[in-house]
Amino acid sequence: MSGPDPSWLAAQRRNAAAMMRAATSATHLTRCRAGFGWDVTPAPGSILASPRVASWDPEPDYFHHWIRDAAIAIGAVPQAMAADPGSEAFWRQAVTDYVAFSLRVSDPDACPISENPLKPATRPDHLDYLRPDAELAALTGHRRLEEPRVAADGTPDLERWSRPQDDGPALRAVSLLHLRPLMAEARSPEAEALVDRDLAQVLRTAGRDSIGPWEEAPARRTTFTLIAQWDALMHGAARATERGAPDTPWCAAAERVVALMDEAADPASGGWRESVEAPEGALDSATVLAIAHAAREAGPFALTAPRTRATMQALETLFADLYPINHGHAVPLIGRWRADVYFGGNPWLPNTLGFAELDYRIAALTGDGAVFYRAEARMRRIAEICPDPGQPLPEQVAKTDGSPTACLALTWSAAAFLGATGAREAAVQALSR
């Protein structure tokens, strides 16, 4: 079985790397939100979820620094440098700036805002979208680490949004820890301080109700967040051991998370439900993304764990039937969950690429050629719906014809493509031994 066209693969990797770079420290851009009278110029170290200027007309406005999305992008920096060797100096400075930016926006000693400064300039038809004064006044101490996103200039988010969110600190800490062996910038005193701050936040909040990765209310214990927290806690335990400190608090918290995950075991599929609170059979592909990000070779959330494979299989069966674009194909494009209605409910590129990455990682670990070729088939489907490497990678593709929809240039999609192709290279090497 042939893989994706090598020339397309190489060109799309360069395109994804360029997308990541365009969203990072985009200080040359200014976003004017006319309804609020709000001009935002990104600060060095910020990473836009999308640099596109849109106002839900219908393309969504993602001109923000999402803590989760930015952490995922930082995790893909090594692949971005490999795709564009001339970008190393840029990315080294970007990581330094990202650390400084992240320390600033999460500073527990920063002064809160007593009143939303956009209120005087906001049009009447936008007043309902303003963040309440009481929320901004309460944004002190550890609450700054609960923010799902900040304005790209480093000021607090001034719009209504779902809070608190707990996946960001866990993913940010782990991404920087993974960079430490590769980049001195991730081993700086500032980077160490940021990792310590994030891990302490994970230790404080692990297992509580929070808003999940898709930012849908109500707050609950999503398996995406729980797995990200467990992975961070295990890193925290290892870090404590390296420093000669007791790892007991970290291990105890990790065990509590595992106990919560056991409550999310799904008897219908043999996999993991979307959350502890979800009914039987309610699965979400974000769970698989968390497992791929953790990339653990052993333990309860290992790449090859039976519940990992069962969750993937159940979701593939679901989306193969749910989306017309998947009919007649052996390998489906992957959405979020069955009842998703965001922009009509469609396949998502980060999800489809996340499934490919996980399969490549499993193939590298086990030598299973069938799993490798399944990932190859998924990448060929990506090539079918995104054939032009000169076009940005979108957030979603329409479930009927595969046309780009929702955000038309998503940084997470670029990072996911780089993650999948990096895992592919490792699998090719492992299978050729």
MIGUMAR-839655 format. One record per residue (C-alpha): residue number from 1; residue in one letter; x, y, z. Coordinates in steps of 0.02 Angstrom, whole numbers. Last residue first. Layout:
% MIGUMAR-839655
i NUM	aa A	x X	y Y	z Z
...
% end
This chain:
% MIGUMAR-839655
i 433	aa R	x 766	y -88	z 558
i 432	aa S	x 651	y -13	z 424
i 431	aa L	x 497	y -15	z 535
i 430	aa A	x 578	y 95	z 667
i 429	aa Q	x 641	y 221	z 541
i 428	aa V	x 473	y 235	z 454
i 427	aa A	x 386	y 250	z 623
i 426	aa A	x 500	y 392	z 679
i 425	aa E	x 470	y 484	z 516
i 424	aa R	x 283	y 461	z 535
i 423	aa A	x 285	y 530	z 712
i 422	aa G	x 364	y 689	z 645
i 421	aa T	x 235	y 692	z 505
i 420	aa A	x 92	y 679	z 631
i 419	aa G	x 161	y 813	z 746
i 418	aa L	x 194	y 931	z 601
i 417	aa F	x 16	y 908	z 541
i 416	aa A	x -49	y 935	z 718
i 415	aa A	x 50	y 1096	z 735
i 414	aa A	x -23	y 1161	z 571
i 413	aa S	x -199	y 1111	z 624
i 412	aa W	x -173	y 1195	z 793
i 411	aa T	x -123	y 1355	z 703
i 410	aa L	x -291	y 1359	z 615
i 409	aa A	x -305	y 1445	z 446
i 408	aa L	x -481	y 1437	z 373
i 407	aa C	x -573	y 1442	z 539
i 406	aa A	x -746	y 1364	z 513
i 405	aa T	x -746	y 1277	z 343
i 404	aa P	x -631	y 1206	z 211
i 403	aa S	x -719	y 1100	z 77
i 402	aa G	x -724	y 914	z 112
i 401	aa D	x -881	y 878	z 10
i 400	aa T	x -1017	y 824	z 131
i 399	aa K	x -941	y 833	z 306
i 398	aa A	x -868	y 1004	z 269
i 397	aa V	x -687	y 1020	z 321
i 396	aa Q	x -632	y 1088	z 489
i 395	aa E	x -496	y 1195	z 567
i 394	aa P	x -414	y 1243	z 404
i 393	aa L	x -236	y 1211	z 340
i 392	aa P	x -173	y 1362	z 245
i 391	aa Q	x -163	y 1352	z 55
i 390	aa G	x 0	y 1338	z -42
i 389	aa P	x 13	y 1155	z 2
i 388	aa D	x -133	y 1125	z -116
i 387	aa P	x -210	y 951	z -98
i 386	aa C	x -300	y 982	z 67
i 385	aa I	x -451	y 865	z 52
i 384	aa E	x -364	y 728	z -45
i 383	aa A	x -198	y 750	z 45
i 382	aa I	x -287	y 730	z 212
i 381	aa R	x -360	y 568	z 144
i 380	aa R	x -185	y 511	z 99
i 379	aa M	x -133	y 549	z 278
i 378	aa R	x -272	y 435	z 342
i 377	aa A	x -214	y 295	z 226
i 376	aa E	x -37	y 314	z 292
i 375	aa A	x -101	y 300	z 470
i 374	aa R	x -188	y 137	z 423
i 373	aa Y	x -28	y 83	z 338
i 372	aa F	x 67	y 105	z 501
i 371	aa V	x -64	y 8	z 599
i 370	aa A	x -48	y -137	z 476
i 369	aa G	x 142	y -130	z 487
i 368	aa D	x 143	y -164	z 674
i 367	aa G	x 323	y -136	z 730
i 366	aa T	x 258	y -113	z 908
i 365	aa L	x 327	y 56	z 961
i 364	aa A	x 348	y 134	z 791
i 363	aa A	x 177	y 70	z 737
i 362	aa I	x 96	y 137	z 895
i 361	aa R	x 175	y 307	z 865
i 360	aa Y	x 115	y 308	z 685
i 359	aa D	x -60	y 262	z 745
i 358	aa L	x -58	y 403	z 872
i 357	aa E	x -1	y 529	z 743
i 356	aa A	x -137	y 475	z 621
i 355	aa F	x -270	y 493	z 757
i 354	aa G	x -202	y 666	z 798
i 353	aa L	x -206	y 712	z 613
i 352	aa T	x -391	y 671	z 604
i 351	aa N	x -422	y 766	z 765
i 350	aa P	x -320	y 920	z 719
i 349	aa L	x -404	y 921	z 547
i 348	aa W	x -581	y 919	z 613
i 347	aa P	x -721	y 823	z 527
i 346	aa N	x -887	y 913	z 535
i 345	aa G	x -1028	y 969	z 651
i 344	aa G	x -1137	y 1106	z 578
i 343	aa F	x -1019	y 1250	z 614
i 342	aa Y	x -1017	y 1188	z 794
i 341	aa V	x -1158	y 1059	z 801
i 340	aa D	x -1068	y 912	z 885
i 339	aa A	x -1193	y 775	z 930
i 338	aa R	x -1080	y 626	z 890
i 337	aa W	x -917	y 694	z 957
i 336	aa R	x -763	y 786	z 891
i 335	aa G	x -740	y 741	z 708
i 334	aa I	x -623	y 616	z 625
i 333	aa L	x -597	y 581	z 440
i 332	aa P	x -630	y 398	z 410
i 331	aa V	x -517	y 255	z 352
i 330	aa A	x -590	y 121	z 239
i 329	aa H	x -681	y 246	z 131
i 328	aa G	x -849	y 212	z 47
i 327	aa H	x -943	y 336	z 155
i 326	aa N	x -824	y 453	z 244
i 325	aa I	x -881	y 612	z 156
i 324	aa P	x -1060	y 572	z 208
i 323	aa Y	x -1012	y 596	z 391
i 322	aa L	x -1097	y 495	z 530
i 321	aa D	x -1059	y 317	z 473
i 320	aa A	x -870	y 325	z 467
i 319	aa F	x -879	y 449	z 611
i 318	aa L	x -951	y 323	z 734
i 317	aa T	x -844	y 175	z 678
i 316	aa E	x -688	y 281	z 695
i 315	aa L	x -744	y 338	z 866
i 314	aa A	x -770	y 160	z 926
i 313	aa Q	x -602	y 104	z 858
i 312	aa M	x -507	y 247	z 936
i 311	aa T	x -585	y 221	z 1107
i 310	aa A	x -552	y 33	z 1098
i 309	aa R	x -370	y 60	z 1052
i 308	aa T	x -341	y 178	z 1197
i 307	aa R	x -441	y 65	z 1314
i 306	aa P	x -329	y -83	z 1271
i 305	aa A	x -170	y 16	z 1309
i 304	aa T	x -55	y 33	z 1158
i 303	aa L	x -22	y 220	z 1169
i 302	aa A	x -17	y 209	z 1357
i 301	aa F	x -151	y 289	z 1463
i 300	aa P	x -149	y 165	z 1609
i 299	aa G	x 40	y 149	z 1608
i 298	aa A	x 169	y 115	z 1476
i 297	aa E	x 234	y 191	z 1313
i 296	aa R	x 166	y 363	z 1354
i 295	aa A	x 141	y 482	z 1208
i 294	aa A	x 63	y 616	z 1320
i 293	aa H	x 8	y 715	z 1167
i 292	aa A	x -62	y 558	z 1083
i 291	aa I	x -158	y 511	z 1240
i 290	aa A	x -230	y 686	z 1252
i 289	aa L	x -280	y 681	z 1068
i 288	aa V	x -370	y 515	z 1097
i 287	aa T	x -476	y 592	z 1235
i 286	aa A	x -512	y 740	z 1120
i 285	aa S	x -597	y 615	z 1004
i 284	aa D	x -751	y 616	z 1115
i 283	aa L	x -855	y 469	z 1174
i 282	aa A	x -1030	y 463	z 1248
i 281	aa G	x -1070	y 276	z 1250
i 280	aa E	x -1128	y 274	z 1431
i 279	aa P	x -1174	y 446	z 1495
i 278	aa A	x -1043	y 581	z 1524
i 277	aa E	x -1006	y 640	z 1703
i 276	aa V	x -832	y 563	z 1714
i 275	aa S	x -796	y 640	z 1546
i 274	aa E	x -792	y 602	z 1361
i 273	aa R	x -803	y 415	z 1394
i 272	aa W	x -650	y 304	z 1386
i 271	aa G	x -643	y 139	z 1292
i 270	aa G	x -722	y -34	z 1310
i 269	aa S	x -857	y 24	z 1192
i 268	aa A	x -1018	y -1	z 1290
i 267	aa P	x -935	y -21	z 1460
i 266	aa D	x -858	y 153	z 1452
i 265	aa A	x -726	y 188	z 1584
i 264	aa A	x -752	y 364	z 1650
i 263	aa E	x -755	y 309	z 1833
i 262	aa D	x -585	y 230	z 1804
i 261	aa M	x -528	y 401	z 1746
i 260	aa L	x -570	y 469	z 1917
i 259	aa A	x -464	y 335	z 2000
i 258	aa V	x -321	y 376	z 1881
i 257	aa V	x -336	y 559	z 1931
i 256	aa R	x -326	y 513	z 2116
i 255	aa E	x -172	y 409	z 2079
i 254	aa A	x -89	y 558	z 1994
i 253	aa A	x -126	y 665	z 2148
i 252	aa A	x -44	y 536	z 2261
i 251	aa C	x 105	y 522	z 2144
i 250	aa W	x 132	y 709	z 2144
i 249	aa P	x 112	y 730	z 2331
i 248	aa T	x 230	y 582	z 2364
i 247	aa D	x 371	y 637	z 2249
i 246	aa P	x 482	y 689	z 2394
i 245	aa A	x 623	y 808	z 2347
i 244	aa G	x 797	y 757	z 2289
i 243	aa R	x 790	y 874	z 2141
i 242	aa E	x 783	y 734	z 2013
i 241	aa T	x 649	y 650	z 2117
i 240	aa A	x 543	y 807	z 2116
i 239	aa R	x 558	y 819	z 1927
i 238	aa A	x 504	y 638	z 1907
i 237	aa A	x 351	y 670	z 2015
i 236	aa G	x 310	y 829	z 1919
i 235	aa H	x 326	y 734	z 1755
i 234	aa M	x 200	y 609	z 1823
i 233	aa L	x 90	y 754	z 1874
i 232	aa A	x 99	y 828	z 1699
i 231	aa D	x 43	y 662	z 1622
i 230	aa W	x -99	y 647	z 1747
i 229	aa Q	x -154	y 826	z 1709
i 228	aa A	x -158	y 796	z 1521
i 227	aa I	x -253	y 633	z 1551
i 226	aa L	x -379	y 722	z 1664
i 225	aa T	x -401	y 866	z 1542
i 224	aa F	x -440	y 754	z 1394
i 223	aa T	x -546	y 639	z 1505
i 222	aa T	x -662	y 782	z 1545
i 221	aa R	x -705	y 813	z 1728
i 220	aa R	x -848	y 937	z 1715
i 219	aa A	x -884	y 1122	z 1691
i 218	aa P	x -1047	y 1147	z 1598
i 217	aa A	x -1016	y 1215	z 1471
i 216	aa E	x -922	y 1186	z 1308
i 215	aa E	x -746	y 1249	z 1293
i 214	aa W	x -693	y 1118	z 1165
i 213	aa P	x -546	y 1071	z 1276
i 212	aa G	x -651	y 1049	z 1432
i 211	aa I	x -714	y 1179	z 1556
i 210	aa S	x -673	y 1131	z 1734
i 209	aa D	x -729	y 1014	z 1873
i 208	aa R	x -586	y 961	z 1987
i 207	aa G	x -470	y 814	z 1954
i 206	aa A	x -304	y 903	z 1965
i 205	aa T	x -324	y 1082	z 2026
i 204	aa R	x -186	y 1114	z 2153
i 203	aa L	x -59	y 990	z 2081
i 202	aa V	x -92	y 1060	z 1907
i 201	aa Q	x -62	y 1236	z 1972
i 200	aa A	x 102	y 1181	z 2051
i 199	aa L	x 151	y 1106	z 1883
i 198	aa D	x 117	y 1270	z 1795
i 197	aa R	x 218	y 1375	z 1918
i 196	aa D	x 364	y 1253	z 1915
i 195	aa V	x 362	y 1250	z 1725
i 194	aa L	x 361	y 1439	z 1720
i 193	aa A	x 505	y 1453	z 1843
i 192	aa E	x 608	y 1326	z 1745
i 191	aa A	x 576	y 1424	z 1585
i 190	aa E	x 634	y 1584	z 1671
i 189	aa P	x 790	y 1499	z 1739
i 188	aa S	x 828	y 1443	z 1561
i 187	aa R	x 809	y 1260	z 1512
i 186	aa A	x 683	y 1287	z 1370
i 185	aa E	x 800	y 1416	z 1290
i 184	aa A	x 939	y 1286	z 1295
i 183	aa M	x 843	y 1190	z 1162
i 182	aa L	x 837	y 1004	z 1124
i 181	aa P	x 845	y 916	z 1293
i 180	aa R	x 727	y 1046	z 1370
i 179	aa L	x 596	y 1042	z 1231
i 178	aa H	x 499	y 897	z 1308
i 177	aa L	x 494	y 991	z 1473
i 176	aa L	x 427	y 1144	z 1384
i 175	aa S	x 285	y 1045	z 1306
i 174	aa V	x 248	y 961	z 1473
i 173	aa A	x 231	y 1126	z 1566
i 172	aa R	x 121	y 1204	z 1431
i 171	aa L	x 8	y 1051	z 1420
i 170	aa A	x -25	y 1047	z 1608
i 169	aa P	x -45	y 1236	z 1621
i 168	aa G	x -171	y 1238	z 1477
i 167	aa D	x -282	y 1090	z 1523
i 166	aa D	x -363	y 1173	z 1674
i 165	aa Q	x -499	y 1290	z 1609
i 164	aa P	x -604	y 1398	z 1723
i 163	aa R	x -697	y 1472	z 1627
i 162	aa S	x -805	y 1485	z 1471
i 161	aa W	x -792	y 1653	z 1382
i 160	aa R	x -859	y 1830	z 1393
i 159	aa E	x -738	y 1954	z 1316
i 158	aa L	x -602	y 2059	z 1399
i 157	aa D	x -466	y 1926	z 1394
i 156	aa P	x -327	y 1987	z 1506
i 155	aa T	x -184	y 2088	z 1430
i 154	aa G	x -39	y 1999	z 1345
i 153	aa D	x -50	y 2087	z 1176
i 152	aa A	x -129	y 1931	z 1101
i 151	aa A	x -275	y 1944	z 1221
i 150	aa V	x -278	y 1801	z 1343
i 149	aa R	x -347	y 1624	z 1333
i 148	aa P	x -415	y 1479	z 1436
i 147	aa E	x -384	y 1573	z 1599
i 146	aa E	x -364	y 1462	z 1751
i 145	aa L	x -184	y 1515	z 1782
i 144	aa R	x -241	y 1693	z 1815
i 143	aa R	x -354	y 1621	z 1948
i 142	aa H	x -199	y 1573	z 2047
i 141	aa G	x -181	y 1748	z 2116
i 140	aa T	x -304	y 1877	z 2052
i 139	aa L	x -438	y 1890	z 1919
i 138	aa A	x -580	y 1932	z 2040
i 137	aa A	x -593	y 2111	z 1977
i 136	aa L	x -602	y 2046	z 1799
i 135	aa E	x -744	y 1928	z 1841
i 134	aa A	x -839	y 2064	z 1936
i 133	aa D	x -823	y 2184	z 1790
i 132	aa P	x -915	y 2064	z 1676
i 131	aa R	x -831	y 2011	z 1514
i 130	aa L	x -910	y 2100	z 1369
i 129	aa Y	x -1013	y 1999	z 1244
i 128	aa D	x -1181	y 2065	z 1305
i 127	aa L	x -1121	y 2242	z 1269
i 126	aa H	x -1094	y 2206	z 1085
i 125	aa D	x -1261	y 2270	z 1014
i 124	aa P	x -1244	y 2428	z 1119
i 123	aa R	x -1076	y 2470	z 1038
i 122	aa T	x -926	y 2459	z 1153
i 121	aa A	x -815	y 2614	z 1174
i 120	aa P	x -859	y 2654	z 1356
i 119	aa K	x -861	y 2469	z 1408
i 118	aa L	x -693	y 2420	z 1336
i 117	aa P	x -598	y 2456	z 1496
i 116	aa N	x -692	y 2320	z 1591
i 115	aa E	x -689	y 2383	z 1770
i 114	aa S	x -586	y 2340	z 1924
i 113	aa I	x -441	y 2261	z 1830
i 112	aa P	x -332	y 2146	z 1934
i 111	aa C	x -151	y 2185	z 1981
i 110	aa A	x -23	y 2053	z 1937
i 109	aa D	x 43	y 1951	z 2084
i 108	aa P	x -18	y 1783	z 2017
i 107	aa D	x 82	y 1810	z 1856
i 106	aa S	x 1	y 1700	z 1723
i 105	aa V	x 3	y 1829	z 1583
i 104	aa R	x 180	y 1884	z 1623
i 103	aa L	x 257	y 1712	z 1644
i 102	aa S	x 177	y 1658	z 1480
i 101	aa F	x 248	y 1809	z 1386
i 100	aa A	x 423	y 1778	z 1457
i 99	aa V	x 415	y 1593	z 1410
i 98	aa Y	x 347	y 1632	z 1237
i 97	aa D	x 484	y 1762	z 1211
i 96	aa T	x 622	y 1636	z 1246
i 95	aa V	x 532	y 1508	z 1138
i 94	aa A	x 515	y 1635	z 997
i 93	aa Q	x 700	y 1681	z 1007
i 92	aa R	x 748	y 1500	z 981
i 91	aa W	x 614	y 1484	z 849
i 90	aa F	x 678	y 1628	z 743
i 89	aa A	x 859	y 1570	z 755
i 88	aa E	x 809	y 1396	z 699
i 87	aa S	x 705	y 1453	z 550
i 86	aa G	x 830	y 1415	z 411
i 85	aa P	x 805	y 1229	z 435
i 84	aa D	x 621	y 1241	z 384
i 83	aa A	x 538	y 1071	z 402
i 82	aa A	x 660	y 1020	z 539
i 81	aa M	x 631	y 1185	z 630
i 80	aa A	x 443	y 1160	z 624
i 79	aa Q	x 464	y 981	z 686
i 78	aa P	x 564	y 1042	z 835
i 77	aa V	x 434	y 1179	z 867
i 76	aa A	x 287	y 1058	z 877
i 75	aa G	x 273	y 1063	z 1067
i 74	aa I	x 267	y 1252	z 1057
i 73	aa A	x 112	y 1235	z 947
i 72	aa I	x 26	y 1121	z 1073
i 71	aa A	x 65	y 1244	z 1212
i 70	aa A	x -5	y 1387	z 1105
i 69	aa D	x -166	y 1292	z 1075
i 68	aa R	x -190	y 1258	z 1261
i 67	aa I	x -151	y 1435	z 1323
i 66	aa W	x -256	y 1515	z 1186
i 65	aa H	x -175	y 1676	z 1125
i 64	aa H	x -313	y 1767	z 1033
i 63	aa F	x -356	y 1812	z 853
i 62	aa Y	x -475	y 1663	z 843
i 61	aa D	x -626	y 1760	z 779
i 60	aa P	x -737	y 1632	z 695
i 59	aa E	x -776	y 1632	z 508
i 58	aa P	x -961	y 1672	z 482
i 57	aa D	x -956	y 1824	z 493
i 56	aa W	x -897	y 1770	z 666
i 55	aa S	x -784	y 1924	z 663
i 54	aa A	x -633	y 1873	z 561
i 53	aa V	x -453	y 1932	z 545
i 52	aa R	x -345	y 1780	z 513
i 51	aa P	x -191	y 1758	z 622
i 50	aa S	x -263	y 1600	z 698
i 49	aa A	x -242	y 1525	z 872
i 48	aa L	x -116	y 1665	z 886
i 47	aa I	x 47	y 1628	z 975
i 46	aa S	x 113	y 1765	z 1089
i 45	aa G	x 298	y 1770	z 1123
i 44	aa P	x 323	y 1948	z 1063
i 43	aa A	x 162	y 2045	z 1088
i 42	aa P	x 16	y 2041	z 967
i 41	aa T	x -64	y 2208	z 921
i 40	aa V	x -244	y 2225	z 980
i 39	aa D	x -361	y 2369	z 940
i 38	aa W	x -527	y 2373	z 1033
i 37	aa G	x -671	y 2490	z 992
i 36	aa F	x -782	y 2350	z 1054
i 35	aa G	x -888	y 2322	z 899
i 34	aa A	x -742	y 2377	z 791
i 33	aa R	x -627	y 2237	z 844
i 32	aa C	x -469	y 2302	z 763
i 31	aa R	x -331	y 2171	z 749
i 30	aa T	x -156	y 2235	z 721
i 29	aa L	x -18	y 2133	z 639
i 28	aa H	x 169	y 2166	z 629
i 27	aa T	x 196	y 2098	z 804
i 26	aa A	x 152	y 1922	z 747
i 25	aa S	x 257	y 1842	z 885
i 24	aa T	x 201	y 1671	z 824
i 23	aa A	x 53	y 1649	z 705
i 22	aa A	x 155	y 1670	z 546
i 21	aa R	x 287	y 1549	z 611
i 20	aa M	x 159	y 1412	z 640
i 19	aa M	x 86	y 1438	z 467
i 18	aa A	x 260	y 1432	z 389
i 17	aa A	x 294	y 1267	z 476
i 16	aa A	x 129	y 1199	z 412
i 15	aa N	x 172	y 1254	z 235
i 14	aa R	x 344	y 1175	z 246
i 13	aa R	x 263	y 1013	z 303
i 12	aa Q	x 136	y 1028	z 162
i 11	aa A	x 277	y 1041	z 36
i 10	aa A	x 366	y 888	z 104
i 9	aa L	x 207	y 783	z 109
i 8	aa W	x 150	y 840	z -62
i 7	aa S	x 319	y 792	z -136
i 6	aa P	x 317	y 625	z -46
i 5	aa D	x 142	y 577	z -109
i 4	aa P	x 54	y 496	z 37
i 3	aa G	x 93	y 313	z 66
i 2	aa S	x 74	y 167	z -53
i 1	aa M	x 0	y 0	z 0
% end
